[in-house]
């Protein structure tokens, strides 16, 4: 079994800090990643409009989501 380690790097001070992850966290996140990769492989790219993220997107005014509004 692989060992997973995550660190947060604080660029302003140049320090790295370990981020503790439980087995449950790792398993849950890997399941989400695997599901996302599977959907991409199958050509599914459903939009997820979001009032916070959409205005920062380069496609905000010409969104290929097909007329959905954030």
PDB file as gemmi writes it, atoms N, CA and C in Angstrom:
CRYST1    1.000    1.000    1.000  90.00  90.00  90.00 P 1                      
ATOM      1  N   UNK A   1       0.840  -1.184   0.000  1.00  0.00           N  
ATOM      2  CA  UNK A   1       0.000   0.000   0.000  1.00  0.00           C  
ATOM      3  C   UNK A   1       0.883   1.244   0.000  1.00  0.00           C  
ATOM      4  N   UNK A   2       0.470   2.251  -0.743  1.00  0.00           N  
ATOM      5  CA  UNK A   2       1.237   3.491  -0.841  1.00  0.00           C  
ATOM      6  C   UNK A   2       1.029   4.355   0.397  1.00  0.00           C  
ATOM      7  N   UNK A   3       2.024   5.138   0.703  1.00  0.00           N  
ATOM      8  CA  UNK A   3       1.930   6.087   1.796  1.00  0.00           C  
ATOM      9  C   UNK A   3       1.557   7.450   1.223  1.00  0.00           C  
ATOM     10  N   UNK A   4       0.574   8.094   1.834  1.00  0.00           N  
ATOM     11  CA  UNK A   4       0.125   9.401   1.359  1.00  0.00           C  
ATOM     12  C   UNK A   4       0.544  10.461   2.359  1.00  0.00           C  
ATOM     13  N   UNK A   5       1.137  11.534   1.844  1.00  0.00           N  
ATOM     14  CA  UNK A   5       1.528  12.642   2.697  1.00  0.00           C  
ATOM     15  C   UNK A   5       1.176  13.935   1.964  1.00  0.00           C  
ATOM     16  N   UNK A   6       0.524  14.844   2.667  1.00  0.00           N  
ATOM     17  CA  UNK A   6       0.147  16.132   2.102  1.00  0.00           C  
ATOM     18  C   UNK A   6       0.776  17.213   2.963  1.00  0.00           C  
ATOM     19  N   UNK A   7       1.313  18.229   2.281  1.00  0.00           N  
ATOM     20  CA  UNK A   7       1.885  19.360   3.002  1.00  0.00           C  
ATOM     21  C   UNK A   7       1.325  20.659   2.438  1.00  0.00           C  
ATOM     22  N   UNK A   8       1.222  21.650   3.302  1.00  0.00           N  
ATOM     23  CA  UNK A   8       0.862  23.004   2.887  1.00  0.00           C  
ATOM     24  C   UNK A   8       2.149  23.816   2.914  1.00  0.00           C  
ATOM     25  N   UNK A   9       2.457  24.460   1.794  1.00  0.00           N  
ATOM     26  CA  UNK A   9       3.658  25.273   1.703  1.00  0.00           C  
ATOM     27  C   UNK A   9       3.257  26.742   1.788  1.00  0.00           C  
ATOM     28  N   UNK A  10       3.774  27.425   2.783  1.00  0.00           N  
ATOM     29  CA  UNK A  10       3.498  28.842   2.972  1.00  0.00           C  
ATOM     30  C   UNK A  10       4.608  29.627   2.296  1.00  0.00           C  
ATOM     31  N   UNK A  11       4.301  30.177   1.123  1.00  0.00           N  
ATOM     32  CA  UNK A  11       5.311  30.848   0.315  1.00  0.00           C  
ATOM     33  C   UNK A  11       5.867  32.106   0.976  1.00  0.00           C  
ATOM     34  N   UNK A  12       5.058  32.791   1.762  1.00  0.00           N  
ATOM     35  CA  UNK A  12       5.522  34.033   2.381  1.00  0.00           C  
ATOM     36  C   UNK A  12       6.636  33.809   3.396  1.00  0.00           C  
ATOM     37  N   UNK A  13       6.656  32.637   4.026  1.00  0.00           N  
ATOM     38  CA  UNK A  13       7.688  32.353   5.023  1.00  0.00           C  
ATOM     39  C   UNK A  13       8.561  31.166   4.632  1.00  0.00           C  
ATOM     40  N   UNK A  14       8.213  30.486   3.531  1.00  0.00           N  
ATOM     41  CA  UNK A  14       9.021  29.365   3.058  1.00  0.00           C  
ATOM     42  C   UNK A  14       8.965  28.138   3.948  1.00  0.00           C  
ATOM     43  N   UNK A  15       7.864  27.949   4.648  1.00  0.00           N  
ATOM     44  CA  UNK A  15       7.737  26.803   5.545  1.00  0.00           C  
ATOM     45  C   UNK A  15       6.682  25.834   5.030  1.00  0.00           C  
ATOM     46  N   UNK A  16       6.938  24.558   5.227  1.00  0.00           N  
ATOM     47  CA  UNK A  16       5.978  23.515   4.872  1.00  0.00           C  
ATOM     48  C   UNK A  16       5.437  22.904   6.160  1.00  0.00           C  
ATOM     49  N   UNK A  17       4.146  22.639   6.154  1.00  0.00           N  
ATOM     50  CA  UNK A  17       3.504  22.055   7.329  1.00  0.00           C  
ATOM     51  C   UNK A  17       2.711  20.827   6.887  1.00  0.00           C  
ATOM     52  N   UNK A  18       2.862  19.735   7.611  1.00  0.00           N  
ATOM     53  CA  UNK A  18       2.117  18.520   7.290  1.00  0.00           C  
ATOM     54  C   UNK A  18       0.627  18.730   7.530  1.00  0.00           C  
ATOM     55  N   UNK A  19      -0.186  18.168   6.640  1.00  0.00           N  
ATOM     56  CA  UNK A  19      -1.635  18.196   6.777  1.00  0.00           C  
ATOM     57  C   UNK A  19      -2.063  16.768   7.118  1.00  0.00           C  
ATOM     58  N   UNK A  20      -2.566  16.580   8.322  1.00  0.00           N  
ATOM     59  CA  UNK A  20      -2.940  15.219   8.723  1.00  0.00           C  
ATOM     60  C   UNK A  20      -4.170  14.734   7.949  1.00  0.00           C  
ATOM     61  N   UNK A  21      -4.108  13.506   7.449  1.00  0.00           N  
ATOM     62  CA  UNK A  21      -5.225  12.888   6.746  1.00  0.00           C  
ATOM     63  C   UNK A  21      -5.481  11.508   7.351  1.00  0.00           C  
ATOM     64  N   UNK A  22      -6.735  11.257   7.662  1.00  0.00           N  
ATOM     65  CA  UNK A  22      -7.093   9.940   8.162  1.00  0.00           C  
ATOM     66  C   UNK A  22      -7.324   9.004   6.978  1.00  0.00           C  
ATOM     67  N   UNK A  23      -7.368   7.720   7.246  1.00  0.00           N  
ATOM     68  CA  UNK A  23      -7.648   6.745   6.190  1.00  0.00           C  
ATOM     69  C   UNK A  23      -8.996   7.040   5.535  1.00  0.00           C  
ATOM     70  N   UNK A  24      -9.964   7.467   6.352  1.00  0.00           N  
ATOM     71  CA  UNK A  24     -11.297   7.786   5.832  1.00  0.00           C  
ATOM     72  C   UNK A  24     -11.219   8.965   4.857  1.00  0.00           C  
ATOM     73  N   UNK A  25     -10.440  10.016   5.207  1.00  0.00           N  
ATOM     74  CA  UNK A  25     -10.249  11.167   4.320  1.00  0.00           C  
ATOM     75  C   UNK A  25      -9.632  10.746   2.998  1.00  0.00           C  
ATOM     76  N   UNK A  26      -8.597   9.955   3.081  1.00  0.00           N  
ATOM     77  CA  UNK A  26      -7.876   9.522   1.878  1.00  0.00           C  
ATOM     78  C   UNK A  26      -8.796   8.701   0.984  1.00  0.00           C  
ATOM     79  N   UNK A  27      -9.510   7.747   1.575  1.00  0.00           N  
ATOM     80  CA  UNK A  27     -10.400   6.888   0.798  1.00  0.00           C  
ATOM     81  C   UNK A  27     -11.515   7.701   0.132  1.00  0.00           C  
ATOM     82  N   UNK A  28     -12.096   8.633   0.876  1.00  0.00           N  
ATOM     83  CA  UNK A  28     -13.174   9.467   0.341  1.00  0.00           C  
ATOM     84  C   UNK A  28     -12.690  10.321  -0.826  1.00  0.00           C  
ATOM     85  N   UNK A  29     -11.535  10.932  -0.677  1.00  0.00           N  
ATOM     86  CA  UNK A  29     -10.995  11.793  -1.735  1.00  0.00           C  
ATOM     87  C   UNK A  29     -10.580  10.990  -2.961  1.00  0.00           C  
ATOM     88  N   UNK A  30     -10.001   9.824  -2.745  1.00  0.00           N  
ATOM     89  CA  UNK A  30      -9.638   8.973  -3.879  1.00  0.00           C  
ATOM     90  C   UNK A  30     -10.881   8.521  -4.641  1.00  0.00           C  
ATOM     91  N   UNK A  31     -11.962   8.233  -3.920  1.00  0.00           N  
ATOM     92  CA  UNK A  31     -13.220   7.865  -4.582  1.00  0.00           C  
ATOM     93  C   UNK A  31     -13.721   9.009  -5.456  1.00  0.00           C  
ATOM     94  N   UNK A  32     -13.639  10.245  -4.950  1.00  0.00           N  
ATOM     95  CA  UNK A  32     -14.078  11.411  -5.728  1.00  0.00           C  
ATOM     96  C   UNK A  32     -13.201  11.613  -6.957  1.00  0.00           C  
ATOM     97  N   UNK A  33     -11.895  11.475  -6.806  1.00  0.00           N  
ATOM     98  CA  UNK A  33     -10.978  11.629  -7.936  1.00  0.00           C  
ATOM     99  C   UNK A  33     -11.241  10.560  -8.995  1.00  0.00           C  
ATOM    100  N   UNK A  34     -11.414   9.317  -8.547  1.00  0.00           N  
ATOM    101  CA  UNK A  34     -11.672   8.233  -9.488  1.00  0.00           C  
ATOM    102  C   UNK A  34     -12.981   8.443 -10.239  1.00  0.00           C  
ATOM    103  N   UNK A  35     -14.004   8.901  -9.541  1.00  0.00           N  
ATOM    104  CA  UNK A  35     -15.289   9.179 -10.187  1.00  0.00           C  
ATOM    105  C   UNK A  35     -15.138  10.297 -11.218  1.00  0.00           C  
ATOM    106  N   UNK A  36     -14.427  11.368 -10.868  1.00  0.00           N  
ATOM    107  CA  UNK A  36     -14.217  12.479 -11.802  1.00  0.00           C  
ATOM    108  C   UNK A  36     -13.448  12.019 -13.035  1.00  0.00           C  
ATOM    109  N   UNK A  37     -12.409  11.247 -12.843  1.00  0.00           N  
ATOM    110  CA  UNK A  37     -11.626  10.753 -13.985  1.00  0.00           C  
ATOM    111  C   UNK A  37     -12.451   9.833 -14.874  1.00  0.00           C  
ATOM    112  N   UNK A  38     -13.266   9.018 -14.259  1.00  0.00           N  
ATOM    113  CA  UNK A  38     -14.130   8.119 -15.019  1.00  0.00           C  
ATOM    114  C   UNK A  38     -15.117   8.907 -15.870  1.00  0.00           C  
ATOM    115  N   UNK A  39     -15.712   9.944 -15.290  1.00  0.00           N  
ATOM    116  CA  UNK A  39     -16.677  10.763 -16.034  1.00  0.00           C  
ATOM    117  C   UNK A  39     -15.984  11.515 -17.171  1.00  0.00           C  
ATOM    118  N   UNK A  40     -14.783  11.994 -16.941  1.00  0.00           N  
ATOM    119  CA  UNK A  40     -14.041  12.671 -18.007  1.00  0.00           C  
ATOM    120  C   UNK A  40     -13.720  11.706 -19.140  1.00  0.00           C  
ATOM    121  N   UNK A  41     -13.278  10.514 -18.780  1.00  0.00           N  
ATOM    122  CA  UNK A  41     -12.951   9.508 -19.780  1.00  0.00           C  
ATOM    123  C   UNK A  41     -14.166   9.193 -20.649  1.00  0.00           C  
ATOM    124  N   UNK A  42     -15.361   9.204 -20.034  1.00  0.00           N  
ATOM    125  CA  UNK A  42     -16.595   8.909 -20.748  1.00  0.00           C  
ATOM    126  C   UNK A  42     -17.174  10.127 -21.466  1.00  0.00           C  
ATOM    127  N   UNK A  43     -16.503  11.286 -21.349  1.00  0.00           N  
ATOM    128  CA  UNK A  43     -16.942  12.490 -22.055  1.00  0.00           C  
ATOM    129  C   UNK A  43     -18.018  13.293 -21.354  1.00  0.00           C  
ATOM    130  N   UNK A  44     -18.194  13.090 -20.065  1.00  0.00           N  
ATOM    131  CA  UNK A  44     -19.202  13.833 -19.300  1.00  0.00           C  
ATOM    132  C   UNK A  44     -18.547  15.027 -18.606  1.00  0.00           C  
ATOM    133  N   UNK A  45     -18.953  16.224 -19.004  1.00  0.00           N  
ATOM    134  CA  UNK A  45     -18.393  17.448 -18.426  1.00  0.00           C  
ATOM    135  C   UNK A  45     -19.538  18.359 -18.004  1.00  0.00           C  
ATOM    136  N   UNK A  46     -20.351  17.916 -17.070  1.00  0.00           N  
ATOM    137  CA  UNK A  46     -21.496  18.704 -16.637  1.00  0.00           C  
ATOM    138  C   UNK A  46     -21.036  19.988 -15.946  1.00  0.00           C  
ATOM    139  N   UNK A  47     -21.672  21.106 -16.306  1.00  0.00           N  
ATOM    140  CA  UNK A  47     -21.322  22.369 -15.642  1.00  0.00           C  
ATOM    141  C   UNK A  47     -21.854  22.376 -14.206  1.00  0.00           C  
ATOM    142  N   UNK A  48     -21.160  23.079 -13.369  1.00  0.00           N  
ATOM    143  CA  UNK A  48     -21.592  23.271 -11.991  1.00  0.00           C  
ATOM    144  C   UNK A  48     -21.559  24.769 -11.700  1.00  0.00           C  
ATOM    145  N   UNK A  49     -22.601  25.497 -12.135  1.00  0.00           N  
ATOM    146  CA  UNK A  49     -22.616  26.939 -11.898  1.00  0.00           C  
ATOM    147  C   UNK A  49     -22.448  27.261 -10.414  1.00  0.00           C  
ATOM    148  N   UNK A  50     -21.671  28.298 -10.164  1.00  0.00           N  
ATOM    149  CA  UNK A  50     -21.342  28.681  -8.800  1.00  0.00           C  
ATOM    150  C   UNK A  50     -21.199  30.200  -8.761  1.00  0.00           C  
ATOM    151  N   UNK A  51     -21.966  30.861  -7.901  1.00  0.00           N  
ATOM    152  CA  UNK A  51     -21.953  32.325  -7.826  1.00  0.00           C  
ATOM    153  C   UNK A  51     -20.584  32.892  -7.471  1.00  0.00           C  
ATOM    154  N   UNK A  52     -19.759  32.131  -6.812  1.00  0.00           N  
ATOM    155  CA  UNK A  52     -18.435  32.614  -6.431  1.00  0.00           C  
ATOM    156  C   UNK A  52     -17.377  32.344  -7.505  1.00  0.00           C  
ATOM    157  N   UNK A  53     -17.396  31.155  -8.093  1.00  0.00           N  
ATOM    158  CA  UNK A  53     -16.364  30.780  -9.055  1.00  0.00           C  
ATOM    159  C   UNK A  53     -16.646  31.268 -10.473  1.00  0.00           C  
ATOM    160  N   UNK A  54     -17.904  31.246 -10.887  1.00  0.00           N  
ATOM    161  CA  UNK A  54     -18.227  31.585 -12.280  1.00  0.00           C  
ATOM    162  C   UNK A  54     -17.726  32.973 -12.715  1.00  0.00           C  
ATOM    163  N   UNK A  55     -17.908  34.025 -11.929  1.00  0.00           N  
ATOM    164  CA  UNK A  55     -17.433  35.345 -12.389  1.00  0.00           C  
ATOM    165  C   UNK A  55     -15.925  35.413 -12.621  1.00  0.00           C  
ATOM    166  N   UNK A  56     -15.168  34.500 -12.062  1.00  0.00           N  
ATOM    167  CA  UNK A  56     -13.712  34.491 -12.245  1.00  0.00           C  
ATOM    168  C   UNK A  56     -13.280  33.635 -13.435  1.00  0.00           C  
ATOM    169  N   UNK A  57     -14.238  32.957 -14.049  1.00  0.00           N  
ATOM    170  CA  UNK A  57     -13.947  32.050 -15.155  1.00  0.00           C  
ATOM    171  C   UNK A  57     -13.787  32.825 -16.459  1.00  0.00           C  
ATOM    172  N   UNK A  58     -12.793  32.463 -17.280  1.00  0.00           N  
ATOM    173  CA  UNK A  58     -12.612  33.156 -18.557  1.00  0.00           C  
ATOM    174  C   UNK A  58     -13.791  32.958 -19.510  1.00  0.00           C  
ATOM    175  N   UNK A  59     -14.638  31.977 -19.261  1.00  0.00           N  
ATOM    176  CA  UNK A  59     -15.800  31.723 -20.118  1.00  0.00           C  
ATOM    177  C   UNK A  59     -17.092  32.301 -19.540  1.00  0.00           C  
ATOM    178  N   UNK A  60     -16.987  33.161 -18.556  1.00  0.00           N  
ATOM    179  CA  UNK A  60     -18.171  33.671 -17.856  1.00  0.00           C  
ATOM    180  C   UNK A  60     -19.218  34.240 -18.816  1.00  0.00           C  
ATOM    181  N   UNK A  61     -18.806  35.041 -19.787  1.00  0.00           N  
ATOM    182  CA  UNK A  61     -19.758  35.691 -20.692  1.00  0.00           C  
ATOM    183  C   UNK A  61     -20.103  34.842 -21.897  1.00  0.00           C  
ATOM    184  N   UNK A  62     -19.336  33.844 -22.182  1.00  0.00           N  
ATOM    185  CA  UNK A  62     -19.599  32.962 -23.326  1.00  0.00           C  
ATOM    186  C   UNK A  62     -19.543  31.508 -22.853  1.00  0.00           C  
ATOM    187  N   UNK A  63     -20.233  31.225 -21.798  1.00  0.00           N  
ATOM    188  CA  UNK A  63     -20.175  29.909 -21.150  1.00  0.00           C  
ATOM    189  C   UNK A  63     -20.686  28.803 -22.068  1.00  0.00           C  
ATOM    190  N   UNK A  64     -19.880  27.768 -22.267  1.00  0.00           N  
ATOM    191  CA  UNK A  64     -20.316  26.655 -23.107  1.00  0.00           C  
ATOM    192  C   UNK A  64     -21.342  25.748 -22.410  1.00  0.00           C  
ATOM    193  N   UNK A  65     -21.801  26.142 -21.216  1.00  0.00           N  
ATOM    194  CA  UNK A  65     -22.770  25.326 -20.503  1.00  0.00           C  
ATOM    195  C   UNK A  65     -24.134  25.344 -21.171  1.00  0.00           C  
ATOM    196  N   UNK A  66     -24.285  26.106 -22.236  1.00  0.00           N  
ATOM    197  CA  UNK A  66     -25.525  26.082 -22.991  1.00  0.00           C  
ATOM    198  C   UNK A  66     -26.624  26.935 -22.424  1.00  0.00           C  
ATOM    199  N   UNK A  67     -26.282  28.111 -21.935  1.00  0.00           N  
ATOM    200  CA  UNK A  67     -27.309  29.036 -21.483  1.00  0.00           C  
ATOM    201  C   UNK A  67     -27.635  28.963 -20.002  1.00  0.00           C  
ATOM    202  N   UNK A  68     -27.001  28.075 -19.276  1.00  0.00           N  
ATOM    203  CA  UNK A  68     -27.246  28.038 -17.845  1.00  0.00           C  
ATOM    204  C   UNK A  68     -26.646  29.278 -17.217  1.00  0.00           C  
ATOM    205  N   UNK A  69     -27.335  29.830 -16.244  1.00  0.00           N  
ATOM    206  CA  UNK A  69     -26.827  31.019 -15.584  1.00  0.00           C  
ATOM    207  C   UNK A  69     -26.278  30.656 -14.221  1.00  0.00           C  
ATOM    208  N   UNK A  70     -25.198  31.294 -13.846  1.00  0.00           N  
ATOM    209  CA  UNK A  70     -24.598  30.987 -12.541  1.00  0.00           C  
ATOM    210  C   UNK A  70     -25.461  31.436 -11.389  1.00  0.00           C  
TER     211      UNK A  70                                                      
END                                                                             
